Every structure is written in C-alpha cells, then in structure tokens.
Amino acid sequence: MDSELYRKFLEFEAKEHPVRMGQTRISWENLYERTRPQRSSKPSDILDSIYLEREMEDTVIMDKRVAAMLHDRIAGLEADLGKMRNQIKILKITIGVLLLVIVILSWALASNIATIYG
C-alpha cells in the first residue's frame, strides 16, 4: 500500500470524524451517532486499546469501517514486509559476494608479496 494513499485515506476519515485530544484521552467524534461511555463490564473499544495502550476486555468492539481500515493497513504492511525481505536477501548476497572478492584479493596480494620477497 502506498503511504501517500494511506495518508489521503486518513485525512478523509479525519474530516468525517474529528479527533478530540485531551490530556490523557484521544477520542473520535462521530457526527452521525453519539456513543455512550463504556463501563468495564462492557466490551472494550479496539481503538482505545491500540492508541491508548489500554488492556482489552474479553470482547472487543470494532465497526466495519475500523475493521476495513485495519485490514487494508495490515495488507499494506505485509506487502512492505515482503519487499523488505527481498531487499534483505539481495543485501545478504551482495555482502557474501563482497566478502568473497575481499578474500580472493587478499590471497592474490599475499601471493604476490610472497613471490616478490620469497
């Protein structure tokens, strides 16, 4: 997933649902429906668990929009992870080849020094 596309998606979501930031709490205001504060006996909200690092209850509430957002982000992160793994493989091969070249050049230099002074 392209980071620019994800940023535009987040800006669109932010326009639809303004964020209110308090000293210890971040909350999203839904213009279409008002939510009630949750008690500890009720399921926890997934966004509170992720962004505020709160403990999750046994049940977590997630609406379809949040689930789709998380699904898209996870898919994008998995694609990025695949690209990075390929880059790591290429870098490992490059390092191996460079080490082999260094060993061969060191051996050739040592052989030349031995024949000159030998």
C-alpha positions in Angstrom: 0.0 0.0 0.0 1.3 3.4 -0.9 2.0 5.7 2.0 0.5 8.7 0.2 -2.7 6.8 -0.5 -2.9 5.8 3.2 -2.3 9.4 4.2 -5.2 10.6 2.0 -7.4 7.9 3.4 -6.6 9.1 6.9 -7.2 12.7 6.0 -10.6 11.7 4.6 -11.5 9.8 7.7 -10.3 12.7 9.9 -12.6 15.1 8.1 -15.6 12.8 8.6 -14.8 12.1 12.2 -13.0 14.9 14.1 -10.5 13.9 16.7 -10.7 15.4 20.2 -7.4 15.3 22.1 -7.5 15.5 25.9 -4.6 15.3 28.3 -4.9 11.5 28.7 -7.5 10.6 26.1 -7.9 10.7 22.3 -11.5 10.3 21.1 -13.2 10.3 17.7 -16.4 12.2 17.3 -18.9 10.5 15.0 -21.1 13.2 13.5 -23.9 10.7 12.8 -24.2 9.0 16.1 -23.2 9.7 19.7 -21.6 7.0 21.7 -22.1 6.3 25.4 -19.1 5.9 27.7 -18.4 2.2 28.2 -18.3 0.5 31.6 -15.6 -2.1 32.4 -18.2 -4.9 32.2 -18.9 -4.0 28.6 -16.6 -4.8 25.7 -13.6 -2.6 25.1 -13.1 -0.4 22.0 -10.3 -1.6 19.7 -9.1 2.0 19.1 -8.7 2.7 22.8 -6.7 -0.5 23.1 -4.4 0.3 20.2 -3.9 4.1 20.6 -4.1 4.5 24.4 -2.4 1.1 25.2 -5.3 0.1 27.4 -6.0 -3.5 28.4 -8.5 -5.2 26.2 -11.5 -6.9 27.7 -12.6 -10.4 26.7 -14.6 -8.9 23.9 -13.6 -6.1 21.6 -15.9 -3.8 19.7 -14.9 -3.0 16.1 -17.2 -1.4 13.5 -16.9 -2.3 9.8 -15.0 0.9 8.9 -12.3 0.3 11.6 -12.1 -3.4 10.5 -11.7 -2.4 6.9 -9.1 0.3 7.8 -7.1 -2.3 9.9 -7.4 -4.9 7.2 -6.1 -2.5 4.5 -3.3 -1.3 6.7 -2.2 -4.9 7.5 -2.3 -5.8 3.9 -0.1 -2.8 3.1 2.3 -3.7 5.8 2.5 -7.3 4.7 3.4 -6.1 1.1 6.0 -3.7 2.5 7.4 -6.6 4.6 7.7 -8.8 1.5 9.6 -6.0 -0.3 11.9 -5.6 2.6 12.6 -9.3 2.9 13.6 -9.3 -0.8 15.9 -6.4 -0.2 17.5 -8.2 2.7 18.1 -11.3 0.6 19.7 -9.1 -2.1 21.9 -7.3 0.5 23.0 -10.7 2.1 24.0 -11.9 -1.4 25.9 -8.7 -2.1 27.7 -8.9 1.3 28.7 -12.5 0.6 30.0 -11.6 -2.9 32.0 -8.7 -1.5 33.5 -10.9 1.2 34.5 -13.4 -1.4 36.1 -10.7 -3.5 38.0 -9.4 -0.5 39.3 -12.9 0.4 40.4 -13.5 -3.3 42.1 -10.2 -3.5 43.8 -10.7 -0.1 45.0 -14.1 -1.3 46.3 -12.7 -4.6 48.1 -9.9 -2.8 49.6 -12.3 -0.3 50.8 -14.5 -3.2 52.4 -11.5 -5.0 54.1 -10.3 -1.8 55.5 -13.9 -1.2 56.9 -14.1 -4.8 58.5 -10.7 -4.6 60.2 -11.2 -1.2 60.4 -15.0 -1.4 
